[in-house]
Amino acid sequence: MNNINFSPVLLQAAGGFEQMISSLIPFILIIGIFYFLIIRPQQKKQKERQKLLESIKKGDKVVTAGGLHGVVEGVENDSLLIKVADNVKLKFERSAVTNIAGITDVDTKK
């Protein structure tokens, strides 16, 4: 009796879904590109820096962010005692160290 055909409605819904997916693909690709070109390398560099800071030990020659050159005399959890001259020792945060003498950014990638 009631001979209603739902196929046009179903086709329209399926077409709308396909259209929605095809419009989302560029956004998904952009997010993927950002991840592999920006986020992932930055995370890798941060891990290398953390590894460098954890490897500091007594006797290492270091350079701080302010350009101070000295020798590590003492190591605490988050701070370092750096000897910069005879009878002159300064206390710095570990995060202030930018380089261990002889190790550059190129060398840490090996």
C-alpha positions in Angstrom: 0.0 0.0 0.0 2.5 2.6 1.1 5.2 2.2 -1.5 7.7 4.8 -0.3 11.2 4.7 -1.8 13.9 5.8 0.7 16.8 5.3 -1.8 17.1 9.1 -2.7 17.3 10.0 1.0 19.9 7.3 1.7 21.9 8.4 -1.3 21.8 12.0 -0.2 23.0 11.0 3.3 25.8 8.9 1.9 26.8 11.8 -0.5 26.9 14.2 2.4 29.1 11.9 4.5 31.5 11.4 1.6 31.6 15.2 1.0 32.3 15.8 4.7 35.2 13.2 4.7 36.7 14.8 1.5 36.6 18.2 3.1 38.3 16.9 6.3 41.2 15.3 4.4 43.2 18.5 3.8 43.0 19.4 7.5 44.2 16.0 8.5 47.1 16.3 6.1 48.0 19.7 7.4 48.0 18.4 11.0 50.2 15.5 9.9 52.7 17.8 8.1 52.9 20.1 11.2 53.6 17.0 13.4 56.4 15.7 11.3 58.0 19.0 10.3 57.6 21.0 13.6 56.5 19.1 16.6 58.5 15.8 16.3 61.9 17.4 15.6 61.3 19.9 18.5 60.6 17.0 20.8 63.7 15.2 19.7 65.8 18.3 20.2 64.4 18.7 23.7 65.2 15.1 24.6 68.8 15.7 23.4 69.1 18.8 25.5 67.8 17.1 28.6 70.3 14.2 28.0 73.1 16.8 27.7 72.0 18.6 31.0 71.8 15.2 32.8 75.3 14.2 31.7 77.0 17.2 33.3 79.5 16.1 35.9 82.3 17.6 38.0 85.3 18.7 36.0 83.3 19.5 32.8 84.0 22.8 31.1 80.7 24.5 30.4 79.3 27.6 28.8 76.1 29.3 30.2 73.4 31.1 28.4 75.0 34.4 29.5 78.3 33.4 27.9 80.1 32.6 31.1 82.8 29.9 30.7 83.8 27.8 33.7 84.5 24.4 35.2 81.9 22.5 37.1 83.1 22.2 40.8 79.9 20.7 42.3 76.7 19.1 41.0 73.4 19.3 42.9 69.9 18.2 41.7 69.0 21.3 39.7 72.0 23.5 40.2 75.7 23.6 39.5 78.7 25.2 41.2 80.9 26.7 38.5 84.4 27.9 39.1 85.1 30.9 36.9 88.5 32.0 38.4 90.7 31.3 41.4 88.5 31.5 44.6 85.5 32.5 42.5 82.6 30.0 42.3 79.1 30.8 41.1 75.9 28.8 41.5 73.8 28.3 38.3 70.7 26.4 37.4 71.4 23.4 35.2 69.1 24.9 32.6 71.5 27.9 32.2 74.1 25.6 30.6 74.0 25.8 26.8 77.1 23.8 26.0 79.7 21.5 27.4 83.1 22.6 26.0 84.0 20.5 23.1 80.4 19.4 22.4 78.4 21.4 19.9 74.9 20.9 18.6 76.3 19.1 15.6 78.3 16.7 17.9 75.2 15.8 20.0 73.5 14.3 16.9 76.0 11.5 16.6 
